[in-house]
Amino acid sequence: MTILIFLGALVGCMIIGMPISFALLGAAVGLMLHLDMFDSQIIAQNLINGTTSFTLMAVPFFLLAGEVMNAGGLSKRIVKVALALVGHRKGGLGYVAIVASVLLASLSGSAVADAAALATLLVPMMVSAGHGRGQSCGLVAAGGIIGPIIPPSIPFILFGVAGGVSISKLFLAGIVPGILMGMGLAFTWWWVSRHDSAQVHDKQSWADVMAALKEGIWALFLPAIIIFGLKFGIFTPTEAAVVAAVYSLFVAIVIYRELKIGQVFDVLVAATKSTGIVMFLVAAALAAAWLITIADLPGQMVELLQPLMGSQTLLMLAMIAILFAVGCVMDLSPIILILTPVLLPVAKQAGINEIYFGVIFVVCGSIGLITPPVGTVLNVVAGATKSNMTQVVKGVAPFLLSHLVILTLLILFPALVIVPAKWFGS
């Protein structure tokens, strides 16, 4: 009954057009009225407490780093490196998009930012070379969702805060799944483009490749610094976010000189706006999470899923079905903040490793970003390239299937996540 009240209040608020953050507060109030403990001070106190976490300071700094990378030329140079390495192969621009997606994922941690940057840069090039517009947009969208998997990852930060899980371990556990998703896209692109008659870029000389690497080395250093620092405990994820922001500002202003001092204010404003949206959503979700705990919704969810508790694989499939159903109509951040306090205790009680569950959770939610009808990343790519949404949805279908195959492998063989995570974290 309590679960129905919470879901009914949440969905009802969303149906009448309330933003998700306010809908979460409405659901929290609904739970308080049901429990006969309404007190506006509790809501206010939990809203304030929800944003006073040192860990959450990583969010604005990673968002700032992403804005600086796009404005300061770091993203553009990553694309040039990928173009020099694989642009000459048949379907080369598609492989450029995949390589650039993986590299950008290790810089910004945001699917929307990565997809928008690559769509603007690469889709016109792919279309002019002879690739289909829908196919090109679909590949870029599918590559963009690798952003939340490979560290640094804002969704992993939110999952860690909502579930009390080590963010450093989540970061390191996401490396191999993210790379596998990229490899899956590469195979799928080879398959769908093998009969294309698109133009192929001339193979660049060794000197040209080295020149592209030399120019892009400053951008490529950033993921290496972050992973090295996290693995050897030099800094926390929050400190890594500060390092990323300061480093990207230094490279954009001093090394590449594409970001002028006068433009920094505009970049800060853009990052601040994004931060305000995310942080208020986090505050509202954590206020709702407190009431979810008081109302014992996780315990009720355990009872509902009790018949599956004996099989970790079946339980994972059931929870993934829930995540996919929600992911079709909701963005990734609210999914994490709403469902983590409900599903993570169930996974723990069934003996599922919390780091492994966190990776699977974020992978599922990320796939939802390219799943209609909402498909946030699909909308971003369609808008950035002025493409027809129906074309984009058709174009992303084979790449969506590729991600689902990788997800299935991760579920059937948990060692693909757990073993590399232990090695990176050792």
C-alpha positions in Angstrom: 0.0 0.0 0.0 2.8 2.4 0.9 4.6 1.7 -2.4 1.4 2.5 -4.3 0.9 5.8 -2.4 4.5 6.9 -3.1 4.3 5.9 -6.8 0.8 7.3 -7.2 1.8 10.7 -5.7 5.0 10.8 -7.8 3.3 9.8 -11.1 0.3 12.1 -10.4 2.5 15.1 -9.9 4.4 14.4 -13.1 1.2 13.9 -15.1 0.0 17.4 -14.1 3.3 18.8 -15.4 5.3 19.3 -12.3 9.2 19.1 -12.7 10.6 15.9 -11.3 12.3 17.6 -8.4 8.9 19.1 -7.2 7.2 15.8 -8.0 9.6 14.1 -5.6 8.7 16.6 -2.9 5.1 15.9 -3.6 5.6 12.2 -3.2 7.5 12.8 0.1 4.5 14.9 1.4 2.2 12.1 0.3 4.2 9.6 2.3 4.2 11.9 5.4 0.4 12.3 5.2 0.0 8.6 4.9 2.3 8.0 7.9 0.4 10.8 9.8 3.7 12.7 10.5 3.4 15.7 8.3 5.9 18.4 9.3 7.2 21.0 6.8 10.3 21.5 8.9 11.3 17.9 8.2 11.1 18.5 4.4 13.1 21.8 4.7 15.8 20.2 6.9 16.2 17.2 4.6 16.4 19.5 1.6 19.3 21.4 3.2 21.0 18.3 4.4 20.7 16.8 1.0 23.1 19.3 -0.5 25.6 19.5 2.4 27.7 16.6 1.3 31.4 16.9 0.5 31.1 14.2 -2.1 28.5 16.2 -4.0 30.9 19.0 -4.5 32.3 16.8 -7.3 29.2 17.5 -9.4 29.7 21.2 -10.1 33.4 20.8 -10.8 32.9 17.9 -13.3 30.1 20.0 -15.0 32.5 22.9 -15.2 35.2 20.7 -16.6 32.8 19.5 -19.3 31.8 23.1 -20.3 35.5 24.1 -20.5 36.4 21.1 -22.6 33.7 21.9 -25.2 34.5 25.7 -25.2 38.2 25.4 -24.9 38.9 23.0 -27.8 39.7 19.8 -25.8 36.8 17.9 -27.3 37.7 19.0 -30.8 41.3 17.7 -30.4 40.1 14.4 -29.2 38.1 14.0 -32.4 41.2 15.0 -34.4 43.2 12.3 -32.7 40.6 9.7 -33.4 40.4 10.9 -37.1 44.1 10.5 -37.5 44.1 7.0 -36.0 41.1 5.3 -37.7 39.6 7.8 -40.2 41.1 6.1 -43.2 39.4 2.8 -42.7 36.1 1.8 -44.4 33.4 3.4 -42.4 36.2 5.3 -40.7 34.2 8.3 -39.5 32.0 5.8 -37.5 35.0 4.4 -35.8 36.2 8.0 -35.2 32.8 8.6 -33.4 33.3 5.5 -31.2 36.9 6.2 -30.3 36.1 9.8 -29.6 33.1 8.8 -27.5 35.3 6.5 -25.3 37.9 9.2 -24.9 35.4 12.0 -24.2 33.7 9.7 -21.7 36.9 9.7 -19.7 36.9 13.5 -19.7 33.4 14.8 -18.8 31.2 12.0 -17.4 28.1 13.4 -19.0 26.2 11.6 -21.8 24.4 14.7 -22.9 27.5 16.8 -23.1 29.5 14.2 -25.0 26.7 13.4 -27.4 26.0 17.1 -28.1 29.7 17.8 -28.8 30.2 14.8 -31.1 26.9 15.3 -32.9 27.8 18.9 -33.8 31.3 17.9 -35.0 30.9 14.5 -36.6 27.4 14.0 -37.9 27.7 16.7 -40.7 31.0 15.1 -41.7 29.5 11.6 -41.8 26.5 12.7 -43.8 28.6 14.5 -46.4 30.8 11.4 -46.7 27.8 9.4 -47.7 26.5 7.8 -44.4 22.8 7.9 -43.6 21.8 10.7 -41.3 19.7 8.5 -39.0 22.5 5.9 -38.8 25.1 8.6 -38.1 22.9 10.2 -35.4 22.1 6.8 -33.9 25.8 5.9 -33.6 26.7 9.2 -32.0 23.8 8.9 -29.5 24.8 5.3 -28.6 28.4 6.4 -28.1 27.4 9.3 -25.9 25.9 7.0 -23.3 29.3 5.5 -22.6 30.0 8.8 -20.8 28.2 7.8 -17.5 30.1 4.5 -17.4 33.8 5.3 -17.8 35.2 7.5 -15.0 34.7 10.3 -14.2 30.9 9.7 -14.0 28.3 12.0 -12.5 25.7 9.2 -12.3 28.2 7.1 -10.3 28.6 10.0 -7.9 24.9 10.2 -7.4 24.6 6.5 -6.9 27.4 6.5 -4.4 25.7 9.4 -2.4 22.2 7.9 -2.6 23.4 4.4 -1.6 26.4 5.0 0.6 28.7 3.2 -1.8 32.4 3.9 -2.5 32.5 6.3 -5.5 36.2 5.5 -6.2 35.4 1.8 -6.5 32.4 2.6 -8.7 34.6 4.7 -11.0 37.2 2.0 -11.3 34.6 -0.7 -11.8 33.1 1.2 -14.8 36.3 1.1 -16.9 36.0 -2.4 -18.5 32.2 -2.3 -19.0 32.6 1.1 -20.8 35.3 -0.3 -23.0 33.2 -3.4 -23.8 30.3 -1.1 -24.8 32.7 0.7 -27.2 33.9 -2.6 -28.7 30.3 -3.7 -29.1 29.5 -0.5 -31.0 32.6 -1.0 -33.2 31.5 -4.5 -34.2 27.9 -3.3 -34.9 29.1 -0.4 -37.0 31.3 -2.7 -39.0 28.2 -4.9 -39.6 25.8 -2.1 -40.6 28.2 -0.1 -42.7 30.0 -3.0 -44.5 28.1 -2.3 -47.7 28.2 1.5 -47.5 29.9 3.3 -50.4 30.8 6.3 -48.2 33.9 8.2 -48.9 37.0 7.2 -47.0 39.5 9.8 -45.6 43.1 9.5 -46.9 45.4 7.5 -44.6 47.4 10.0 -42.7 51.2 9.8 -42.6 53.0 8.8 -39.4 54.1 12.4 -39.1 50.4 13.6 -39.3 49.3 11.0 -36.7 52.1 12.1 -34.3 51.2 15.7 -34.9 47.6 15.0 -33.9 48.7 13.1 -30.8 51.1 15.9 -29.9 48.3 18.5 -30.2 45.8 16.3 -28.3 48.2 15.0 -25.6 47.1 17.6 -23.1 43.5 16.5 -23.4 44.5 12.8 -23.3 46.5 13.4 -20.1 43.4 14.2 -18.0 41.8 10.7 -17.8 45.2 9.2 -17.1 45.7 11.7 -14.2 42.2 10.9 -12.8 42.5 7.1 -13.0 46.1 7.2 -11.6 45.1 9.4 -8.8 42.1 7.3 -7.8 43.8 4.0 -8.0 46.7 5.0 -5.8 44.6 7.1 -3.4 46.3 10.4 -4.3 42.9 12.2 -4.2 39.2 11.5 -3.6 36.6 11.7 -6.4 35.7 15.2 -5.2 39.3 16.3 -5.4 39.6 14.6 -8.8 36.7 16.8 -10.0 38.6 19.9 -8.8 41.8 18.7 -10.6 39.8 18.1 -13.8 38.2 21.6 -13.7 41.5 23.4 -12.9 43.5 21.3 -15.4 41.0 21.8 -18.3 40.9 25.6 -17.6 44.7 25.7 -17.7 44.9 23.8 -20.9 42.1 25.7 -22.6 43.4 29.2 -21.6 47.2 28.7 -21.5 48.0 25.8 -23.9 45.3 25.8 -26.6 44.4 29.5 -26.1 40.9 28.9 -27.5 39.1 30.0 -24.3 39.6 33.7 -23.7 39.5 35.2 -20.2 36.4 37.2 -21.2 34.6 33.9 -22.0 35.3 32.2 -18.7 32.4 34.1 -17.1 29.9 32.6 -19.7 31.3 29.1 -19.1 30.9 29.5 -15.3 27.3 30.7 -15.8 26.5 27.7 -18.0 28.1 25.3 -15.4 26.2 27.0 -12.6 22.9 26.7 -14.3 23.5 23.0 -14.8 24.6 22.6 -11.2 21.5 24.3 -9.9 19.2 22.0 -11.7 21.1 18.8 -10.6 21.7 19.8 -7.0 18.0 20.8 -6.4 17.0 17.5 -7.9 19.5 15.7 -5.6 18.2 17.6 -2.5 14.6 16.7 -3.3 15.4 13.1 -4.0 17.3 12.7 -0.7 14.4 14.3 1.2 12.2 11.7 -0.4 14.8 9.0 0.3 14.7 9.8 4.0 10.9 9.2 4.0 11.3 6.0 1.9 13.5 4.7 4.6 11.1 5.7 7.4 8.2 4.1 5.5 10.3 0.9 5.0 9.7 0.8 1.2 12.9 -1.3 0.7 11.5 -3.9 3.2 8.2 -4.0 1.2 10.1 -4.4 -2.0 12.1 -7.3 -0.5 8.8 -9.0 0.2 7.5 -8.4 -3.3 10.7 -9.9 -4.8 11.0 -12.7 -2.2 10.3 -15.5 -4.7 13.3 -14.4 -6.7 15.7 -13.9 -3.8 17.1 -17.4 -4.2 18.5 -16.7 -7.7 20.8 -13.6 -8.1 20.4 -13.8 -11.9 16.6 -13.8 -11.8 16.5 -11.1 -9.2 18.9 -8.9 -11.3 16.7 -9.5 -14.4 13.6 -8.5 -12.4 15.2 -5.3 -11.2 16.6 -4.5 -14.7 13.0 -4.9 -16.0 11.9 -2.2 -13.5 14.8 0.0 -14.4 14.0 -0.3 -18.2 10.3 0.4 -17.6 11.2 3.6 -15.6 14.0 4.5 -18.0 11.7 4.8 -20.9 9.9 7.7 -19.4 12.4 9.3 -17.0 16.0 10.7 -17.1 19.0 8.9 -15.6 19.6 11.2 -12.6 16.1 11.0 -11.0 16.1 7.2 -11.7 19.2 6.8 -9.6 18.1 9.1 -6.8 14.6 7.5 -6.6 15.3 3.8 -7.0 18.8 3.4 -5.4 17.4 3.6 -1.8 14.7 1.1 -2.8 16.6 -1.5 -4.9 20.1 -1.4 -3.4 19.0 -2.9 0.0 17.2 -5.7 -1.9 20.4 -6.5 -3.9 22.5 -6.5 -0.7 20.1 -8.8 1.1 20.3 -11.2 -1.9 24.1 -11.2 -1.6 24.8 -9.2 -4.8 28.0 -7.1 -4.7 27.0 -3.5 -4.3 29.7 -2.2 -6.6 28.6 -4.7 -9.3 25.0 -3.7 -8.8 25.9 0.0 -9.1 27.6 -0.6 -12.4 24.6 -2.6 -13.8 22.2 0.0 -12.5 24.0 2.9 -14.2 24.4 0.9 -17.5 20.7 0.2 -17.5 19.8 3.8 -16.8 22.2 5.0 -19.5 20.6 2.7 -22.1 17.3 4.4 -21.2 18.8 7.7 -22.5 18.5 6.3 -26.0 15.2 4.5 -25.5 12.0 6.2 -26.7 9.7 7.8 -25.9 11.8 10.2 -23.7 15.4 9.3 -24.8 17.1 12.4 -23.6 20.3 11.8 -25.6 18.2 11.0 -28.7 16.5 14.4 -28.4 19.9 16.2 -27.9 21.4 14.6 -31.0 18.3 15.3 -33.1 18.2 18.9 -31.9 22.0 19.5 -32.4 21.9 18.1 -36.0 18.4 19.4 -36.9 17.4 15.8 -37.7 14.0 14.1 -37.8 13.4 12.2 -34.5 12.0 9.2 -36.3 15.2 8.9 -38.4 17.3 9.0 -35.2 15.2 6.4 -33.5 15.5 4.0 -36.4 19.2 4.7 -36.7 20.0 3.9 -33.1 18.2 0.6 -33.1 21.1 -1.7 -34.0 23.4 0.1 -31.5 20.8 -0.2 -28.8 20.8 -3.9 -29.4 24.6 -3.9 -29.1 24.4 -2.3 -25.7 21.7 -4.8 -24.6 24.0 -7.7 -25.6 26.8 -6.2 -23.5 24.5 -5.7 -20.6 23.4 -9.4 -20.9 27.0 -10.5 -20.8 27.6 -8.4 -17.7 24.6 -10.0 -16.0 25.6 -13.6 -17.0 29.3 -13.1 -16.2 29.6 -10.8 -13.2 33.3 -11.4 -13.2 33.6 -9.0 -16.2 32.9 -6.2 -13.7 34.1 -7.6 -10.3 37.5 -9.0 -11.3 38.8 -5.8 -13.2 37.3 -3.7 -10.4 39.3 -5.6 -7.8 42.5 -5.3 -9.9 42.1 -1.5 -10.5 41.2 -1.0 -6.9 44.0 -3.0 -5.4 
